[in-house]
């Protein structure tokens, strides 16, 4: 279930302040944020936002296609390691 249209998209106030200050100074450094729950607004387009994934900040360059999505969608929290990696190593040793 989504958020009501009457309320509008949710964005943390501290993130909006940071975006406004960067827009005023036209600074190119990434904006660090821990707010994965914030919605991407049209004001964010063209900025690089470093979204925290629990361990580090992942730089995300915001494009027009990202508007309306959450910042957390672009910063994965889990690292996928190949299925069956152990068996592949055992087979490689057996062959050679």
Secondary structure, DSSP 8 states (H G I E B T S, - for coil): ----TTT-----HHHHHHHHHHHHHT--S-EEE--TT-B--GGGTT-EEEEE-SSSEEEEE--GGGTTSBGGGGS-S-----TTHHHHHHHHHHH-
